[in-house]
Amino acid sequence: MIQYLHKRVFAPVLDLLKQGAAPEKIALSIAWGAVLGIFPILGITTFLCACVAVTFRLNMAAIQFANWFVCPLQVILLVPFIMLGGHLFGTPAAAEDVENVMTLFRADLSSALGYAGDRVFRAVLVWLLAVPVVLPLLNKILVSVFRKVLEDRA
């Protein structure tokens, strides 16, 4: 497992740093990729990462690497984002909610899509509340780690 992580995670990041990329730029790219990678709408994170990378002139490889690396977290965090959104915005999700949604999908597709869309919209709002905290914190941690790695390699 450690060899796999070294080969697939640490080595690519070290290669970027060895090529002369600034640790701050790589850290910011990875932080954005990780934060956008857990966006609670499946299927659009690659596009979001590409837009942010182009807009802020970030490293495209690093941002997409982080996005793909946190992909399992996106799926894992989807339900907590939806539930937290329900609690914060006044529509807590009940345990039998899945059965109700399935019944609604069978009975009236447009109502079911509206219901699901409302839940996902609230999950996105929760994600938006987390970004201003998570992004700078992750960036600061990564900058420190990358600077330390560069110092040890010098």
C-alpha positions in Angstrom: 0.0 0.0 0.0 2.8 2.4 0.8 4.5 1.6 -2.5 1.3 2.3 -4.3 0.8 5.7 -2.5 4.4 6.6 -3.2 4.1 5.7 -6.9 0.6 7.2 -7.5 0.5 10.1 -5.1 3.8 11.3 -3.8 6.0 10.8 -6.9 3.8 12.8 -9.2 3.7 15.7 -6.8 7.5 15.5 -6.3 7.9 15.5 -10.0 5.9 18.7 -10.3 8.1 20.3 -7.6 11.3 19.1 -9.2 10.3 20.7 -12.5 10.5 24.1 -10.8 6.9 24.7 -10.0 6.4 26.9 -7.0 5.2 25.0 -3.9 2.6 27.7 -3.3 1.2 27.2 -6.8 1.1 23.4 -6.6 -0.4 23.6 -3.1 -3.1 25.9 -4.3 -3.8 23.7 -7.3 -4.1 20.6 -5.2 -6.3 22.4 -2.6 -8.7 23.7 -5.3 -8.8 20.2 -6.9 -9.6 18.5 -3.6 -12.3 21.1 -2.7 -13.9 21.0 -6.1 -13.5 17.3 -6.2 -16.1 16.9 -3.4 -18.6 19.2 -5.0 -22.0 17.5 -4.4 -23.1 17.2 -8.0 -21.7 14.2 -9.7 -20.1 14.4 -13.1 -19.0 18.1 -13.3 -16.0 18.3 -11.1 -13.5 17.8 -14.0 -15.1 20.8 -15.8 -15.1 22.9 -12.7 -11.4 22.1 -12.0 -10.5 23.0 -15.6 -12.3 26.3 -15.3 -10.7 27.2 -12.1 -7.2 26.2 -13.3 -7.6 28.4 -16.4 -9.1 31.3 -14.5 -6.5 31.4 -11.8 -3.6 30.0 -13.9 -3.1 27.0 -11.7 -1.4 23.8 -12.6 -3.9 21.7 -14.6 -2.2 18.4 -13.9 -2.1 19.0 -10.1 -5.7 20.2 -9.9 -7.1 17.3 -11.9 -4.9 14.9 -10.0 -6.4 16.1 -6.7 -9.9 16.0 -8.2 -9.6 12.4 -9.2 -7.8 11.4 -6.0 -10.8 12.7 -3.8 -13.4 11.2 -6.1 -14.4 8.5 -3.6 -14.8 11.2 -1.0 -17.3 13.0 -3.3 -19.6 9.9 -3.2 -19.1 9.4 0.5 -19.8 13.0 1.4 -22.9 13.3 -0.8 -25.3 12.0 1.8 -23.9 14.0 4.7 -24.0 17.2 2.5 -27.7 16.5 1.7 -28.6 15.7 5.3 -26.8 18.7 6.7 -28.4 20.9 4.1 -31.8 19.6 5.2 -31.0 20.3 8.8 -29.6 23.8 8.2 -32.3 24.9 5.9 -35.4 23.4 7.6 -36.1 20.1 5.8 -34.5 17.3 7.7 -34.3 14.0 5.8 -36.2 11.2 7.4 -34.9 7.6 7.4 -37.8 6.5 5.2 -37.0 9.3 2.8 -35.5 6.9 0.2 -38.7 4.9 0.0 -40.7 8.1 -0.4 -38.5 9.4 -3.1 -38.7 6.1 -5.0 -42.5 6.1 -4.7 -42.5 9.7 -5.9 -40.3 8.8 -8.9 -42.7 6.1 -9.9 -45.7 8.3 -9.5 -44.6 11.7 -10.8 -41.2 12.1 -12.4 -41.2 15.9 -12.6 -42.1 16.3 -8.9 -39.5 13.8 -8.0 -36.8 15.6 -10.0 -37.9 18.9 -8.3 -37.6 17.3 -4.9 -34.2 15.8 -5.6 -33.0 19.1 -7.2 -34.1 20.9 -4.0 -32.1 18.5 -1.8 -29.0 18.8 -4.0 -29.2 22.6 -4.1 -29.1 22.6 -0.3 -26.2 20.2 -0.4 -24.4 22.7 -2.7 -25.1 25.5 -0.2 -23.5 23.4 2.6 -20.5 22.8 0.3 -20.3 26.6 -0.3 -20.2 27.2 3.4 -17.4 24.8 3.8 -15.2 26.1 1.0 -14.0 29.3 2.7 -12.8 27.2 5.7 -11.4 24.1 4.0 -9.6 25.7 1.0 -7.3 28.1 3.0 -6.6 25.5 5.7 -5.7 22.8 3.2 -3.6 25.2 1.2 -1.7 26.3 4.2 -1.0 22.7 5.3 0.1 21.8 1.7 2.4 24.8 1.4 4.1 23.9 4.6 4.5 20.2 3.6 5.9 21.1 0.1 8.4 23.6 1.5 9.6 21.1 4.0 10.0 18.5 1.3 11.9 20.9 -0.9 14.2 21.8 2.0 14.9 18.1 2.8 15.7 17.5 -0.9 18.1 20.4 -1.2 
